[in-house]
């Protein structure tokens, strides 16, 4: 199995776990503000969608021989991006947000498949994008939502 295939498999596993957490969240919980006094599960899911989209676009640029990041706001300005992504969730219901998350995951994996295998060695950008946009990110937020629900 190639490193790219291993990363896709790990991403799928992390997404299934995160998705099962999201599916267990009741509609009223999905819309209840709790994280930092501003975010709901809805905003958490939307910001995961946003990062998948940003990194998918970055991989598409890399496949064309361009730099992955070309925005006026650097990816290192995480809080600014998170607020932008969370804002995309305004007025949306659970089913719509989860559909967008699923579509973003599909687009992310499609972009990854188009990159050559050498972009997925340990020191390259590919594995970092998988980790930051999905594998570790899904676990972080899945655990966060589980803890919140358990403490209620």
N, C-alpha and C positions, 0 to 999 in steps of 0.2 A: 504494500500500500504506500502510495506517495505521501509526502508531507501535506500536500494540498488536500488529498482525499481524507487524511487523518483529521485535519482541521475542520473540514466540512462535516465529518462524522461527529466530532466533538461539539461543533456548533449546533447541529441537529439535536444532539442529546441535551445540551444546555437549554435549547429553545423548547423542547418537549417539557422539561421540568418547569421552566418559567411559564409556559403556556398552561400547564396544569394548575399552577398557582393562580393565574389570572382567571381561568375558568371557574375556580372555586369561589372567587370573589362575587358576592351578590351585587346586583345592579345598584342598590342603594349604597353599598360600601365603595363601589367603583367611583361614585361621585361625592364621597365624603372627604372633606379637607382634613388632612392629618399630618402630612410630612412638612415640617418646617412652618406649619401654620398657613401654607399656601398651596401645596400640591395634593392631589388625589392620586389614586391608582391610575386614573385616566392620564394624568400628566406624566407619570412614570413610564407608562406604556408608550405614550407619544414621543417622549424624549429618546427612548430606545429605538423607535422607528426613525427618528431624525438622525441618530448616529449611524444606523445601518445605511440610510440613504446617503449621508455624507461620505462614508467610507466606500460605498459601492461606486459613487461618482469618482472618488479618488482612484479606485482600481481601474475604472474605465479610462481615466486619463493616463494612468500608468501603462495600460495596454497599448495606448497610442504613442507611447514614448514621452509623455509629458510628466511634469511633477504632479503628485497626487493632490496637493493642496494649492488652490489658486484663489482663495476668497479674501475679501478685504478684512474679514474677521478670522484670525488664525485659529486653528483647531485647539491650540493651547488655551484659548479663552473659553474654557469649558462652561463657566457659569453663564456667559452671554449666549452661547449656543443652546444650553439647556433651557433658558428662558424662551428663546425663539421656538425651539421644538415643542415645549410645553404649551406655548400659545397656539400652536396648530390644533390642539385638542379642544379648544373652546367650543362649547355647544354640541360636541359630538357625544353620541351614546356608545356604550360598551362595544356593541357589535361592529360599529364602524371603525372604532379605534383598533380593535383586534384584527379586523380585516386589513387595515393599513399596515399594521405591524407584520402580519403574515406576508403581505405583498412586498414589503421592504426586505424581509428575509430572503424571499425568492430572488429579488433583484440583486441583492448582495452576493448570493451564491452564484448567480449567473455571471456577475462581473468577475468573481474569483476564478471561475472556470476558464475564462478567457485569458487570464494571466499565465505567462510561462511558469513552469515549475521552479525555475531558479529564483523567482520572487518570493518563494516560501521557505527558503533556508532560514536558519535560526536568526541570523543578523539582519535579515531583510524586513521590508515593510509589511508584507502579507500576513505573517503570524501576529504582528502587533495589531493590525486592523481586526483580525478575527477575535483577538482577546479583548480589545477595548470596545468594539462595537457589539460583541455578542457573548462569547464564552464566559468570561469573568463578569461582564456587565449583567447578563441574565441571572447569574448566580447571586450577585450582589443584591439586585432588586427583588429577586424571588425570596431570598432570605429576609430582606427588609419587610416585605409584605406579609410573609408568614409570621414574623415576630409581632408586627402590628396587630394582626388578626388574633393571635394567641393572647395578647395582652389586653384585649378589649373585654 
